[in-house]
Amino acid sequence: METLTVKITNNKALKIIEDLEYLNLIHIVKESPQTATKKLSEEMSGSISQEQADYMLKHNRNE
């Protein structure tokens, strides 16, 4: 199966799509509003102290 994102520009089109779902030809998946995504590095910034990071790097390099 394939997932497509469709932007509805007309209420008649929405009715047709709902009819297709009723006929079990498609399944409508409603998406939640997307929030601005951050880079993982931005999300994780400050999650551990610099001392903890240095300690982890030092011990991982020795293994």
C-alpha positions in Angstrom: 0.0 0.0 0.0 1.0 3.6 -0.6 0.4 6.6 1.6 -0.3 10.0 0.0 -0.8 13.4 1.4 -3.6 15.3 -0.3 -4.5 19.0 0.3 -8.3 19.4 0.0 -9.3 22.6 -1.8 -13.0 22.0 -2.2 -15.6 20.6 0.1 -17.0 18.5 -2.8 -13.7 16.8 -3.1 -13.7 16.0 0.6 -17.2 14.4 0.2 -15.9 12.3 -2.7 -12.9 11.1 -0.7 -15.1 10.3 2.3 -17.3 8.3 -0.1 -14.3 6.3 -1.3 -13.5 5.5 2.3 -17.1 4.4 2.9 -16.7 2.0 0.0 -13.5 0.6 1.6 -11.4 1.7 -1.3 -9.2 4.0 0.7 -8.5 4.8 4.4 -8.3 8.4 5.6 -5.5 9.0 8.1 -5.9 12.4 9.8 -2.6 14.0 10.7 -2.0 16.1 13.8 -0.7 19.6 13.1 3.0 19.4 12.6 5.2 21.5 14.9 8.5 23.0 13.8 11.0 20.2 13.9 14.3 20.7 15.6 17.6 19.0 14.9 18.3 16.2 17.4 21.5 18.1 18.5 19.3 21.1 19.3 16.8 18.9 21.3 19.6 17.2 23.2 21.7 20.3 23.9 22.2 20.7 27.6 20.8 17.3 28.5 24.2 16.3 30.1 26.9 18.5 31.5 30.2 19.1 29.7 31.9 17.2 32.5 29.7 14.1 32.0 30.3 14.3 28.2 34.1 14.5 28.7 34.0 11.6 31.1 32.0 9.5 28.7 34.3 10.3 25.8 37.4 9.5 27.8 36.0 6.1 28.9 34.6 5.1 25.5 37.9 5.8 23.8 39.8 3.6 26.3 37.6 0.5 25.6 
